[in-house]
């Protein structure tokens, strides 16, 4: 399922969005394990290094 994810890189105070194909329901990504997976997916999709960030909205597309 495709999700539109809004995320903020706190160190840069930059908010962006990315569309990712994720396997689980949005609630899963609120868990520590899900958050780590989401960080890796955003990092590879956006080709950036995420050290501190917060996830805004996860919306089904």
N, C-alpha and C positions, 0 to 999 in steps of 0.2 A: 504494500500500500504506500502511496506517495504522501508525504507530509511536507507542508510548508512550515519551516522553522525559523523563527526570529530569534537571533541571539545577539548578545552584547559582549564585546571584549572590554572588560573593565579597565585594563591598563591603557587602552587607547580611547575609551569612551566612544566606541564606534558600534553602531547597531546595523546589522545586515540581515538579510534573509537568504535561505538556501532551501531548495527542494531536494529531499532525500527519500529513497525507497527504503522503508523500514519494515521490519517483520512483526513488531509487537504493537499493542495498543499504546496510546499516548501516556497512560498512567505508569506504564513500565519504566519510562525514561525519567520518572521522578525518583526512582530507587537509585542507590549508590552504584549498583552494577550497570543499570540502564544508562545512568548519567555518563559513566566512563565510556560506554559503547558509543553514545551519542557524540561525546567529545571527539573520539577517534574518527567517526564518520564525517563530522563537520570539518575537522582538520584536513582530512584527505580530500574532501570535496572542494574545499576552498583553498587548498594548498597553503595553509598557514599553521602556525604553532599556537595552540591554545594553552596558556598557562593559567589564567583566571578569566572566567566568563560566567555569565548567567544566561539561562535559556528563557526567552520570553514565551511566545505562544507556539504550540504545536497544533497545526490545523490540518485536517484531512483534505487532500486535494482531489 
